[in-house]
Amino acid sequence: MKRCTNCEVEKELDSTNFFRTHRGFIVNLKKIREIKHLDNGGMDLKVDGVENIDVPVSRSKVKDLKTIFKI
């Protein structure tokens, strides 16, 4: 089995359905159930199927995510 980097995986995914929130996280946009706005300008996501973990959104990606969700 070939190991892939997140960059390689990201290139293969449909950008209308998947979003790289942080260097270690790529999420399915349809699975996001809650967006938490943080005091430091960042965001955390609650994602269906991922319990007890808030998926971080890097501050450099916040603007892109707001555009996608029109918030």
PDB file of N, H, CA, C and O in Angstrom:
ATOM      1  N   MET A   1       0.841  -1.171   0.000  1.00  0.00           N
ATOM      2  CA  MET A   1       0.000   0.000   0.000  1.00  0.00           C
ATOM      3  C   MET A   1       0.893   1.244   0.000  1.00  0.00           C
ATOM      4  O   MET A   1       1.819   1.355   0.804  1.00  0.00           O
ATOM      5  N   LYS A   2       0.608   2.159  -0.896  1.00  0.00           N
ATOM      6  H   LYS A   2      -0.144   2.069  -1.549  1.00  0.00           H
ATOM      7  CA  LYS A   2       1.369   3.397  -1.000  1.00  0.00           C
ATOM      8  C   LYS A   2       0.884   4.401   0.042  1.00  0.00           C
ATOM      9  O   LYS A   2      -0.319   4.607   0.202  1.00  0.00           O
ATOM     10  N   ARG A   3       1.817   5.017   0.741  1.00  0.00           N
ATOM     11  H   ARG A   3       2.794   4.850   0.611  1.00  0.00           H
ATOM     12  CA  ARG A   3       1.467   6.078   1.689  1.00  0.00           C
ATOM     13  C   ARG A   3       1.382   7.396   0.934  1.00  0.00           C
ATOM     14  O   ARG A   3       2.217   7.689   0.078  1.00  0.00           O
ATOM     15  N   CYS A   4       0.379   8.179   1.255  1.00  0.00           N
ATOM     16  H   CYS A   4      -0.300   7.941   1.950  1.00  0.00           H
ATOM     17  CA  CYS A   4       0.170   9.455   0.579  1.00  0.00           C
ATOM     18  C   CYS A   4       0.226  10.596   1.592  1.00  0.00           C
ATOM     19  O   CYS A   4      -0.135  10.424   2.756  1.00  0.00           O
ATOM     20  N   THR A   5       0.674  11.734   1.145  1.00  0.00           N
ATOM     21  H   THR A   5       0.968  11.874   0.199  1.00  0.00           H
ATOM     22  CA  THR A   5       0.627  12.922   1.987  1.00  0.00           C
ATOM     23  C   THR A   5      -0.771  13.521   1.894  1.00  0.00           C
ATOM     24  O   THR A   5      -1.533  13.204   0.980  1.00  0.00           O
ATOM     25  N   ASN A   6      -1.100  14.386   2.843  1.00  0.00           N
ATOM     26  H   ASN A   6      -0.482  14.643   3.585  1.00  0.00           H
ATOM     27  CA  ASN A   6      -2.402  15.059   2.781  1.00  0.00           C
ATOM     28  C   ASN A   6      -2.527  15.897   1.521  1.00  0.00           C
ATOM     29  O   ASN A   6      -3.622  16.028   0.973  1.00  0.00           O
ATOM     30  N   CYS A   7      -1.421  16.468   1.052  1.00  0.00           N
ATOM     31  H   CYS A   7      -0.531  16.361   1.497  1.00  0.00           H
ATOM     32  CA  CYS A   7      -1.461  17.252  -0.197  1.00  0.00           C
ATOM     33  C   CYS A   7      -1.853  16.370  -1.372  1.00  0.00           C
ATOM     34  O   CYS A   7      -2.641  16.785  -2.221  1.00  0.00           O
ATOM     35  N   GLU A   8      -1.317  15.171  -1.429  1.00  0.00           N
ATOM     36  H   GLU A   8      -0.677  14.835  -0.738  1.00  0.00           H
ATOM     37  CA  GLU A   8      -1.650  14.248  -2.515  1.00  0.00           C
ATOM     38  C   GLU A   8      -3.110  13.824  -2.442  1.00  0.00           C
ATOM     39  O   GLU A   8      -3.799  13.761  -3.461  1.00  0.00           O
ATOM     40  N   VAL A   9      -3.572  13.537  -1.248  1.00  0.00           N
ATOM     41  H   VAL A   9      -3.013  13.588  -0.420  1.00  0.00           H
ATOM     42  CA  VAL A   9      -4.975  13.141  -1.066  1.00  0.00           C
ATOM     43  C   VAL A   9      -5.890  14.303  -1.439  1.00  0.00           C
ATOM     44  O   VAL A   9      -6.895  14.114  -2.124  1.00  0.00           O
ATOM     45  N   GLU A  10      -5.540  15.498  -0.986  1.00  0.00           N
ATOM     46  H   GLU A  10      -4.723  15.650  -0.428  1.00  0.00           H
ATOM     47  CA  GLU A  10      -6.359  16.679  -1.255  1.00  0.00           C
ATOM     48  C   GLU A  10      -6.533  16.922  -2.761  1.00  0.00           C
ATOM     49  O   GLU A  10      -7.614  17.313  -3.203  1.00  0.00           O
ATOM     50  N   LYS A  11      -5.494  16.696  -3.533  1.00  0.00           N
ATOM     51  H   LYS A  11      -4.617  16.379  -3.174  1.00  0.00           H
ATOM     52  CA  LYS A  11      -5.568  16.882  -4.984  1.00  0.00           C
ATOM     53  C   LYS A  11      -6.539  15.916  -5.648  1.00  0.00           C
ATOM     54  O   LYS A  11      -7.098  16.225  -6.700  1.00  0.00           O
ATOM     55  N   GLU A  12      -6.745  14.750  -5.044  1.00  0.00           N
ATOM     56  H   GLU A  12      -6.291  14.498  -4.190  1.00  0.00           H
ATOM     57  CA  GLU A  12      -7.634  13.732  -5.609  1.00  0.00           C
ATOM     58  C   GLU A  12      -9.101  13.933  -5.209  1.00  0.00           C
ATOM     59  O   GLU A  12      -9.996  13.361  -5.832  1.00  0.00           O
ATOM     60  N   LEU A  13      -9.345  14.732  -4.186  1.00  0.00           N
ATOM     61  H   LEU A  13      -8.618  15.196  -3.680  1.00  0.00           H
ATOM     62  CA  LEU A  13     -10.703  14.917  -3.678  1.00  0.00           C
ATOM     63  C   LEU A  13     -11.414  16.059  -4.394  1.00  0.00           C
ATOM     64  O   LEU A  13     -10.779  16.994  -4.882  1.00  0.00           O
ATOM     65  N   ASP A  14     -12.732  15.969  -4.447  1.00  0.00           N
ATOM     66  H   ASP A  14     -13.248  15.210  -4.050  1.00  0.00           H
ATOM     67  CA  ASP A  14     -13.578  16.996  -5.036  1.00  0.00           C
ATOM     68  C   ASP A  14     -13.636  18.193  -4.078  1.00  0.00           C
ATOM     69  O   ASP A  14     -14.156  18.077  -2.969  1.00  0.00           O
ATOM     70  N   SER A  15     -13.106  19.329  -4.504  1.00  0.00           N
ATOM     71  H   SER A  15     -12.683  19.423  -5.406  1.00  0.00           H
ATOM     72  CA  SER A  15     -13.024  20.497  -3.626  1.00  0.00           C
ATOM     73  C   SER A  15     -14.390  21.081  -3.288  1.00  0.00           C
ATOM     74  O   SER A  15     -14.484  21.908  -2.382  1.00  0.00           O
ATOM     75  N   THR A  16     -15.442  20.682  -3.977  1.00  0.00           N
ATOM     76  H   THR A  16     -15.366  20.009  -4.713  1.00  0.00           H
ATOM     77  CA  THR A  16     -16.778  21.148  -3.611  1.00  0.00           C
ATOM     78  C   THR A  16     -17.344  20.350  -2.443  1.00  0.00           C
ATOM     79  O   THR A  16     -18.322  20.773  -1.827  1.00  0.00           O
ATOM     80  N   ASN A  17     -16.745  19.200  -2.127  1.00  0.00           N
ATOM     81  H   ASN A  17     -15.951  18.856  -2.628  1.00  0.00           H
ATOM     82  CA  ASN A  17     -17.219  18.365  -1.026  1.00  0.00           C
ATOM     83  C   ASN A  17     -16.227  18.241   0.128  1.00  0.00           C
ATOM     84  O   ASN A  17     -16.621  17.917   1.249  1.00  0.00           O
ATOM     85  N   PHE A  18     -14.956  18.494  -0.133  1.00  0.00           N
ATOM     86  H   PHE A  18     -14.636  18.757  -1.043  1.00  0.00           H
ATOM     87  CA  PHE A  18     -13.926  18.315   0.889  1.00  0.00           C
ATOM     88  C   PHE A  18     -13.116  19.588   1.050  1.00  0.00           C
ATOM     89  O   PHE A  18     -12.891  20.324   0.089  1.00  0.00           O
ATOM     90  N   PHE A  19     -12.675  19.841   2.291  1.00  0.00           N
ATOM     91  H   PHE A  19     -12.858  19.243   3.072  1.00  0.00           H
ATOM     92  CA  PHE A  19     -11.967  21.075   2.614  1.00  0.00           C
ATOM     93  C   PHE A  19     -10.853  20.760   3.602  1.00  0.00           C
ATOM     94  O   PHE A  19     -11.061  20.067   4.597  1.00  0.00           O
ATOM     95  N   ARG A  20      -9.681  21.276   3.310  1.00  0.00           N
ATOM     96  H   ARG A  20      -9.513  21.839   2.501  1.00  0.00           H
ATOM     97  CA  ARG A  20      -8.554  21.101   4.227  1.00  0.00           C
ATOM     98  C   ARG A  20      -8.608  22.216   5.261  1.00  0.00           C
ATOM     99  O   ARG A  20      -8.375  23.381   4.940  1.00  0.00           O
ATOM    100  N   THR A  21      -8.917  21.855   6.504  1.00  0.00           N
ATOM    101  H   THR A  21      -9.107  20.908   6.764  1.00  0.00           H
ATOM    102  CA  THR A  21      -9.103  22.846   7.554  1.00  0.00           C
ATOM    103  C   THR A  21      -7.803  23.216   8.240  1.00  0.00           C
ATOM    104  O   THR A  21      -7.667  24.315   8.778  1.00  0.00           O
ATOM    105  N   HIS A  22      -6.865  22.312   8.222  1.00  0.00           N
ATOM    106  H   HIS A  22      -6.976  21.419   7.785  1.00  0.00           H
ATOM    107  CA  HIS A  22      -5.609  22.479   8.953  1.00  0.00           C
ATOM    108  C   HIS A  22      -4.619  21.539   8.296  1.00  0.00           C
ATOM    109  O   HIS A  22      -5.018  20.697   7.491  1.00  0.00           O
ATOM    110  N   ARG A  23      -3.366  21.655   8.611  1.00  0.00           N
ATOM    111  H   ARG A  23      -3.042  22.339   9.265  1.00  0.00           H
ATOM    112  CA  ARG A  23      -2.391  20.815   7.907  1.00  0.00           C
ATOM    113  C   ARG A  23      -2.638  19.319   8.095  1.00  0.00           C
ATOM    114  O   ARG A  23      -2.222  18.527   7.249  1.00  0.00           O
ATOM    115  N   GLY A  24      -3.295  18.914   9.165  1.00  0.00           N
ATOM    116  H   GLY A  24      -3.633  19.557   9.851  1.00  0.00           H
ATOM    117  CA  GLY A  24      -3.531  17.498   9.405  1.00  0.00           C
ATOM    118  C   GLY A  24      -4.962  17.038   9.222  1.00  0.00           C
ATOM    119  O   GLY A  24      -5.279  15.880   9.494  1.00  0.00           O
ATOM    120  N   PHE A  25      -5.848  17.942   8.756  1.00  0.00           N
ATOM    121  H   PHE A  25      -5.590  18.882   8.535  1.00  0.00           H
ATOM    122  CA  PHE A  25      -7.263  17.598   8.686  1.00  0.00           C
ATOM    123  C   PHE A  25      -7.873  17.976   7.339  1.00  0.00           C
ATOM    124  O   PHE A  25      -7.702  19.097   6.859  1.00  0.00           O
ATOM    125  N   ILE A  26      -8.579  17.032   6.744  1.00  0.00           N
ATOM    126  H   ILE A  26      -8.718  16.121   7.134  1.00  0.00           H
ATOM    127  CA  ILE A  26      -9.408  17.275   5.571  1.00  0.00           C
ATOM    128  C   ILE A  26     -10.796  16.766   5.941  1.00  0.00           C
ATOM    129  O   ILE A  26     -10.941  15.614   6.349  1.00  0.00           O
ATOM    130  N   VAL A  27     -11.819  17.612   5.805  1.00  0.00           N
ATOM    131  H   VAL A  27     -11.701  18.548   5.474  1.00  0.00           H
ATOM    132  CA  VAL A  27     -13.167  17.210   6.219  1.00  0.00           C
ATOM    133  C   VAL A  27     -14.126  17.188   5.043  1.00  0.00           C
ATOM    134  O   VAL A  27     -13.963  17.918   4.065  1.00  0.00           O
ATOM    135  N   ASN A  28     -15.128  16.332   5.164  1.00  0.00           N
ATOM    136  H   ASN A  28     -15.261  15.739   5.959  1.00  0.00           H
ATOM    137  CA  ASN A  28     -16.239  16.286   4.227  1.00  0.00           C
ATOM    138  C   ASN A  28     -17.197  17.408   4.639  1.00  0.00           C
ATOM    139  O   ASN A  28     -17.746  17.376   5.740  1.00  0.00           O
ATOM    140  N   LEU A  29     -17.397  18.386   3.777  1.00  0.00           N
ATOM    141  H   LEU A  29     -16.951  18.412   2.883  1.00  0.00           H
ATOM    142  CA  LEU A  29     -18.224  19.542   4.109  1.00  0.00           C
ATOM    143  C   LEU A  29     -19.659  19.158   4.459  1.00  0.00           C
ATOM    144  O   LEU A  29     -20.312  19.857   5.235  1.00  0.00           O
ATOM    145  N   LYS A  30     -20.150  18.073   3.906  1.00  0.00           N
ATOM    146  H   LYS A  30     -19.620  17.505   3.276  1.00  0.00           H
ATOM    147  CA  LYS A  30     -21.520  17.631   4.180  1.00  0.00           C
ATOM    148  C   LYS A  30     -21.663  17.036   5.577  1.00  0.00           C
ATOM    149  O   LYS A  30     -22.782  16.861   6.059  1.00  0.00           O
ATOM    150  N   LYS A  31     -20.555  16.726   6.230  1.00  0.00           N
ATOM    151  H   LYS A  31     -19.646  16.868   5.839  1.00  0.00           H
ATOM    152  CA  LYS A  31     -20.591  16.102   7.557  1.00  0.00           C
ATOM    153  C   LYS A  31     -20.429  17.104   8.692  1.00  0.00           C
ATOM    154  O   LYS A  31     -20.516  16.728   9.861  1.00  0.00           O
ATOM    155  N   ILE A  32     -20.193  18.378   8.367  1.00  0.00           N
ATOM    156  H   ILE A  32     -20.122  18.683   7.418  1.00  0.00           H
ATOM    157  CA  ILE A  32     -20.040  19.396   9.408  1.00  0.00           C
ATOM    158  C   ILE A  32     -21.402  19.675  10.010  1.00  0.00           C
ATOM    159  O   ILE A  32     -22.341  20.028   9.296  1.00  0.00           O
ATOM    160  N   ARG A  33     -21.516  19.517  11.328  1.00  0.00           N
ATOM    161  H   ARG A  33     -20.753  19.230  11.908  1.00  0.00           H
ATOM    162  CA  ARG A  33     -22.815  19.767  11.968  1.00  0.00           C
ATOM    163  C   ARG A  33     -22.807  21.019  12.836  1.00  0.00           C
ATOM    164  O   ARG A  33     -23.868  21.538  13.185  1.00  0.00           O
ATOM    165  N   GLU A  34     -21.615  21.511  13.190  1.00  0.00           N
ATOM    166  H   GLU A  34     -20.753  21.089  12.907  1.00  0.00           H
ATOM    167  CA  GLU A  34     -21.555  22.721  14.008  1.00  0.00           C
ATOM    168  C   GLU A  34     -20.227  23.427  13.752  1.00  0.00           C
ATOM    169  O   GLU A  34     -19.183  22.790  13.611  1.00  0.00           O
ATOM    170  N   ILE A  35     -20.290  24.756  13.697  1.00  0.00           N
ATOM    171  H   ILE A  35     -21.139  25.273  13.811  1.00  0.00           H
ATOM    172  CA  ILE A  35     -19.090  25.577  13.562  1.00  0.00           C
ATOM    173  C   ILE A  35     -18.998  26.447  14.805  1.00  0.00           C
ATOM    174  O   ILE A  35     -19.916  27.206  15.114  1.00  0.00           O
ATOM    175  N   LYS A  36     -17.878  26.329  15.518  1.00  0.00           N
ATOM    176  H   LYS A  36     -17.132  25.712  15.267  1.00  0.00           H
ATOM    177  CA  LYS A  36     -17.649  27.143  16.713  1.00  0.00           C
ATOM    178  C   LYS A  36     -16.653  28.241  16.374  1.00  0.00           C
ATOM    179  O   LYS A  36     -15.562  27.964  15.875  1.00  0.00           O
ATOM    180  N   HIS A  37     -17.025  29.482  16.643  1.00  0.00           N
ATOM    181  H   HIS A  37     -17.911  29.707  17.048  1.00  0.00           H
ATOM    182  CA  HIS A  37     -16.130  30.617  16.440  1.00  0.00           C
ATOM    183  C   HIS A  37     -15.332  30.812  17.731  1.00  0.00           C
ATOM    184  O   HIS A  37     -15.909  30.896  18.815  1.00  0.00           O
ATOM    185  N   LEU A  38     -14.021  30.884  17.613  1.00  0.00           N
ATOM    186  H   LEU A  38     -13.552  30.815  16.732  1.00  0.00           H
ATOM    187  CA  LEU A  38     -13.146  31.020  18.768  1.00  0.00           C
ATOM    188  C   LEU A  38     -12.739  32.480  18.975  1.00  0.00           C
ATOM    189  O   LEU A  38     -12.737  33.272  18.033  1.00  0.00           O
ATOM    190  N   ASP A  39     -12.400  32.821  20.205  1.00  0.00           N
ATOM    191  H   ASP A  39     -12.402  32.177  20.970  1.00  0.00           H
ATOM    192  CA  ASP A  39     -12.004  34.185  20.545  1.00  0.00           C
ATOM    193  C   ASP A  39     -10.759  34.647  19.788  1.00  0.00           C
ATOM    194  O   ASP A  39     -10.590  35.842  19.547  1.00  0.00           O
ATOM    195  N   ASN A  40      -9.891  33.713  19.412  1.00  0.00           N
ATOM    196  H   ASN A  40     -10.029  32.742  19.607  1.00  0.00           H
ATOM    197  CA  ASN A  40      -8.641  34.078  18.736  1.00  0.00           C
ATOM    198  C   ASN A  40      -8.811  34.245  17.225  1.00  0.00           C
ATOM    199  O   ASN A  40      -7.822  34.429  16.516  1.00  0.00           O
ATOM    200  N   GLY A  41     -10.046  34.184  16.720  1.00  0.00           N
ATOM    201  H   GLY A  41     -10.850  34.035  17.296  1.00  0.00           H
ATOM    202  CA  GLY A  41     -10.306  34.347  15.294  1.00  0.00           C
ATOM    203  C   GLY A  41     -10.366  33.040  14.530  1.00  0.00           C
ATOM    204  O   GLY A  41     -10.693  33.030  13.344  1.00  0.00           O
ATOM    205  N   GLY A  42     -10.056  31.948  15.189  1.00  0.00           N
ATOM    206  H   GLY A  42      -9.791  31.957  16.153  1.00  0.00           H
ATOM    207  CA  GLY A  42     -10.113  30.637  14.551  1.00  0.00           C
ATOM    208  C   GLY A  42     -11.495  30.023  14.657  1.00  0.00           C
ATOM    209  O   GLY A  42     -12.445  30.658  15.115  1.00  0.00           O
ATOM    210  N   MET A  43     -11.587  28.795  14.231  1.00  0.00           N
ATOM    211  H   MET A  43     -10.816  28.279  13.859  1.00  0.00           H
ATOM    212  CA  MET A  43     -12.839  28.041  14.312  1.00  0.00           C
ATOM    213  C   MET A  43     -12.518  26.599  14.673  1.00  0.00           C
ATOM    214  O   MET A  43     -11.426  26.104  14.395  1.00  0.00           O
ATOM    215  N   ASP A  44     -13.469  25.942  15.285  1.00  0.00           N
ATOM    216  H   ASP A  44     -14.356  26.344  15.511  1.00  0.00           H
ATOM    217  CA  ASP A  44     -13.444  24.501  15.494  1.00  0.00           C
ATOM    218  C   ASP A  44     -14.722  23.946  14.888  1.00  0.00           C
ATOM    219  O   ASP A  44     -15.757  24.612  14.885  1.00  0.00           O
ATOM    220  N   LEU A  45     -14.646  22.727  14.379  1.00  0.00           N
ATOM    221  H   LEU A  45     -13.805  22.186  14.382  1.00  0.00           H
ATOM    222  CA  LEU A  45     -15.802  22.093  13.755  1.00  0.00           C
ATOM    223  C   LEU A  45     -16.192  20.836  14.509  1.00  0.00           C
ATOM    224  O   LEU A  45     -15.335  20.086  14.976  1.00  0.00           O
ATOM    225  N   LYS A  46     -17.481  20.616  14.623  1.00  0.00           N
ATOM    226  H   LYS A  46     -18.178  21.226  14.244  1.00  0.00           H
ATOM    227  CA  LYS A  46     -18.022  19.327  15.057  1.00  0.00           C
ATOM    228  C   LYS A  46     -18.428  18.608  13.784  1.00  0.00           C
ATOM    229  O   LYS A  46     -19.161  19.154  12.960  1.00  0.00           O
ATOM    230  N   VAL A  47     -17.951  17.383  13.625  1.00  0.00           N
ATOM    231  H   VAL A  47     -17.355  16.939  14.294  1.00  0.00           H
ATOM    232  CA  VAL A  47     -18.176  16.631  12.399  1.00  0.00           C
ATOM    233  C   VAL A  47     -18.882  15.326  12.738  1.00  0.00           C
ATOM    234  O   VAL A  47     -18.479  14.621  13.663  1.00  0.00           O
ATOM    235  N   ASP A  48     -19.946  14.999  11.985  1.00  0.00           N
ATOM    236  H   ASP A  48     -20.274  15.572  11.233  1.00  0.00           H
ATOM    237  CA  ASP A  48     -20.642  13.727  12.180  1.00  0.00           C
ATOM    238  C   ASP A  48     -19.663  12.577  12.038  1.00  0.00           C
ATOM    239  O   ASP A  48     -18.846  12.557  11.118  1.00  0.00           O
ATOM    240  N   GLY A  49     -19.746  11.628  12.943  1.00  0.00           N
ATOM    241  H   GLY A  49     -20.410  11.644  13.690  1.00  0.00           H
ATOM    242  CA  GLY A  49     -18.892  10.453  12.887  1.00  0.00           C
ATOM    243  C   GLY A  49     -17.580  10.612  13.627  1.00  0.00           C
ATOM    244  O   GLY A  49     -16.818   9.654  13.754  1.00  0.00           O
ATOM    245  N   VAL A  50     -17.307  11.819  14.119  1.00  0.00           N
ATOM    246  H   VAL A  50     -17.927  12.598  14.016  1.00  0.00           H
ATOM    247  CA  VAL A  50     -16.087  12.063  14.894  1.00  0.00           C
ATOM    248  C   VAL A  50     -16.531  12.583  16.253  1.00  0.00           C
ATOM    249  O   VAL A  50     -16.870  13.757  16.401  1.00  0.00           O
ATOM    250  N   GLU A  51     -16.524  11.708  17.231  1.00  0.00           N
ATOM    251  H   GLU A  51     -16.249  10.755  17.111  1.00  0.00           H
ATOM    252  CA  GLU A  51     -17.015  12.073  18.557  1.00  0.00           C
ATOM    253  C   GLU A  51     -15.881  12.571  19.442  1.00  0.00           C
ATOM    254  O   GLU A  51     -14.742  12.115  19.344  1.00  0.00           O
ATOM    255  N   ASN A  52     -16.219  13.510  20.300  1.00  0.00           N
ATOM    256  H   ASN A  52     -17.144  13.880  20.380  1.00  0.00           H
ATOM    257  CA  ASN A  52     -15.311  14.026  21.322  1.00  0.00           C
ATOM    258  C   ASN A  52     -14.072  14.720  20.767  1.00  0.00           C
ATOM    259  O   ASN A  52     -13.091  14.891  21.491  1.00  0.00           O
ATOM    260  N   ILE A  53     -14.093  15.116  19.518  1.00  0.00           N
ATOM    261  H   ILE A  53     -14.889  14.977  18.929  1.00  0.00           H
ATOM    262  CA  ILE A  53     -12.962  15.825  18.930  1.00  0.00           C
ATOM    263  C   ILE A  53     -13.495  17.038  18.173  1.00  0.00           C
ATOM    264  O   ILE A  53     -14.391  16.920  17.337  1.00  0.00           O
ATOM    265  N   ASP A  54     -12.936  18.193  18.477  1.00  0.00           N
ATOM    266  H   ASP A  54     -12.209  18.289  19.156  1.00  0.00           H
ATOM    267  CA  ASP A  54     -13.221  19.386  17.683  1.00  0.00           C
ATOM    268  C   ASP A  54     -12.135  19.488  16.630  1.00  0.00           C
ATOM    269  O   ASP A  54     -10.949  19.512  16.960  1.00  0.00           O
ATOM    270  N   VAL A  55     -12.524  19.548  15.377  1.00  0.00           N
ATOM    271  H   VAL A  55     -13.488  19.529  15.109  1.00  0.00           H
ATOM    272  CA  VAL A  55     -11.566  19.643  14.274  1.00  0.00           C
ATOM    273  C   VAL A  55     -11.178  21.114  14.126  1.00  0.00           C
ATOM    274  O   VAL A  55     -12.045  21.958  13.899  1.00  0.00           O
ATOM    275  N   PRO A  56      -9.890  21.430  14.251  1.00  0.00           N
ATOM    276  CA  PRO A  56      -9.478  22.831  14.167  1.00  0.00           C
ATOM    277  C   PRO A  56      -9.473  23.345  12.735  1.00  0.00           C
ATOM    278  O   PRO A  56      -9.247  22.598  11.783  1.00  0.00           O
ATOM    279  N   VAL A  57      -9.727  24.641  12.610  1.00  0.00           N
ATOM    280  H   VAL A  57      -9.911  25.249  13.383  1.00  0.00           H
ATOM    281  CA  VAL A  57      -9.601  25.340  11.327  1.00  0.00           C
ATOM    282  C   VAL A  57      -8.508  26.379  11.534  1.00  0.00           C
ATOM    283  O   VAL A  57      -8.611  27.223  12.423  1.00  0.00           O
ATOM    284  N   SER A  58      -7.462  26.320  10.716  1.00  0.00           N
ATOM    285  H   SER A  58      -7.378  25.634   9.993  1.00  0.00           H
ATOM    286  CA  SER A  58      -6.392  27.300  10.868  1.00  0.00           C
ATOM    287  C   SER A  58      -6.924  28.683  10.521  1.00  0.00           C
ATOM    288  O   SER A  58      -7.821  28.818   9.690  1.00  0.00           O
ATOM    289  N   ARG A  59      -6.377  29.700  11.152  1.00  0.00           N
ATOM    290  H   ARG A  59      -5.648  29.591  11.828  1.00  0.00           H
ATOM    291  CA  ARG A  59      -6.875  31.062  10.927  1.00  0.00           C
ATOM    292  C   ARG A  59      -6.759  31.471   9.461  1.00  0.00           C
ATOM    293  O   ARG A  59      -7.552  32.277   8.974  1.00  0.00           O
ATOM    294  N   SER A  60      -5.776  30.917   8.762  1.00  0.00           N
ATOM    295  H   SER A  60      -5.132  30.262   9.157  1.00  0.00           H
ATOM    296  CA  SER A  60      -5.627  31.255   7.347  1.00  0.00           C
ATOM    297  C   SER A  60      -6.730  30.651   6.484  1.00  0.00           C
ATOM    298  O   SER A  60      -6.919  31.080   5.346  1.00  0.00           O
ATOM    299  N   LYS A  61      -7.462  29.667   7.001  1.00  0.00           N
ATOM    300  H   LYS A  61      -7.309  29.319   7.926  1.00  0.00           H
ATOM    301  CA  LYS A  61      -8.537  29.013   6.247  1.00  0.00           C
ATOM    302  C   LYS A  61      -9.933  29.482   6.647  1.00  0.00           C
ATOM    303  O   LYS A  61     -10.917  29.114   6.005  1.00  0.00           O
ATOM    304  N   VAL A  62     -10.028  30.296   7.709  1.00  0.00           N
ATOM    305  H   VAL A  62      -9.229  30.595   8.231  1.00  0.00           H
ATOM    306  CA  VAL A  62     -11.329  30.747   8.213  1.00  0.00           C
ATOM    307  C   VAL A  62     -12.106  31.499   7.142  1.00  0.00           C
ATOM    308  O   VAL A  62     -13.294  31.241   6.947  1.00  0.00           O
ATOM    309  N   LYS A  63     -11.452  32.426   6.444  1.00  0.00           N
ATOM    310  H   LYS A  63     -10.487  32.635   6.602  1.00  0.00           H
ATOM    311  CA  LYS A  63     -12.130  33.223   5.411  1.00  0.00           C
ATOM    312  C   LYS A  63     -12.700  32.323   4.316  1.00  0.00           C
ATOM    313  O   LYS A  63     -13.822  32.538   3.858  1.00  0.00           O
ATOM    314  N   ASP A  64     -11.931  31.317   3.895  1.00  0.00           N
ATOM    315  H   ASP A  64     -11.019  31.142   4.267  1.00  0.00           H
ATOM    316  CA  ASP A  64     -12.411  30.393   2.858  1.00  0.00           C
ATOM    317  C   ASP A  64     -13.635  29.625   3.333  1.00  0.00           C
ATOM    318  O   ASP A  64     -14.589  29.446   2.577  1.00  0.00           O
ATOM    319  N   LEU A  65     -13.612  29.171   4.587  1.00  0.00           N
ATOM    320  H   LEU A  65     -12.837  29.316   5.201  1.00  0.00           H
ATOM    321  CA  LEU A  65     -14.744  28.411   5.125  1.00  0.00           C
ATOM    322  C   LEU A  65     -15.980  29.306   5.258  1.00  0.00           C
ATOM    323  O   LEU A  65     -17.098  28.866   4.988  1.00  0.00           O
ATOM    324  N   LYS A  66     -15.782  30.545   5.669  1.00  0.00           N
ATOM    325  H   LYS A  66     -14.874  30.903   5.889  1.00  0.00           H
ATOM    326  CA  LYS A  66     -16.919  31.482   5.755  1.00  0.00           C
ATOM    327  C   LYS A  66     -17.525  31.711   4.372  1.00  0.00           C
ATOM    328  O   LYS A  66     -18.744  31.820   4.241  1.00  0.00           O
ATOM    329  N   THR A  67     -16.692  31.784   3.352  1.00  0.00           N
ATOM    330  H   THR A  67     -15.702  31.696   3.458  1.00  0.00           H
ATOM    331  CA  THR A  67     -17.186  31.955   1.994  1.00  0.00           C
ATOM    332  C   THR A  67     -18.007  30.752   1.546  1.00  0.00           C
ATOM    333  O   THR A  67     -19.070  30.906   0.945  1.00  0.00           O
ATOM    334  N   ILE A  68     -17.510  29.556   1.841  1.00  0.00           N
ATOM    335  H   ILE A  68     -16.646  29.431   2.330  1.00  0.00           H
ATOM    336  CA  ILE A  68     -18.211  28.329   1.458  1.00  0.00           C
ATOM    337  C   ILE A  68     -19.601  28.273   2.094  1.00  0.00           C
ATOM    338  O   ILE A  68     -20.586  27.941   1.434  1.00  0.00           O
ATOM    339  N   PHE A  69     -19.664  28.608   3.397  1.00  0.00           N
ATOM    340  H   PHE A  69     -18.864  28.878   3.933  1.00  0.00           H
ATOM    341  CA  PHE A  69     -20.930  28.510   4.137  1.00  0.00           C
ATOM    342  C   PHE A  69     -21.715  29.823   4.154  1.00  0.00           C
ATOM    343  O   PHE A  69     -22.778  29.914   4.769  1.00  0.00           O
ATOM    344  N   LYS A  70     -21.178  30.839   3.470  1.00  0.00           N
ATOM    345  H   LYS A  70     -20.315  30.765   2.970  1.00  0.00           H
ATOM    346  CA  LYS A  70     -21.842  32.146   3.380  1.00  0.00           C
ATOM    347  C   LYS A  70     -22.184  32.701   4.765  1.00  0.00           C
ATOM    348  O   LYS A  70     -23.311  33.120   5.029  1.00  0.00           O
ATOM    349  N   ILE A  71     -21.175  32.690   5.639  1.00  0.00           N
ATOM    350  H   ILE A  71     -20.260  32.349   5.425  1.00  0.00           H
ATOM    351  CA  ILE A  71     -21.358  33.246   7.002  1.00  0.00           C
ATOM    352  C   ILE A  71     -20.417  34.408   7.233  1.00  0.00           C
ATOM    353  O   ILE A  71     -20.421  35.001   8.312  1.00  0.00           O
TER     354      ILE A  71
END
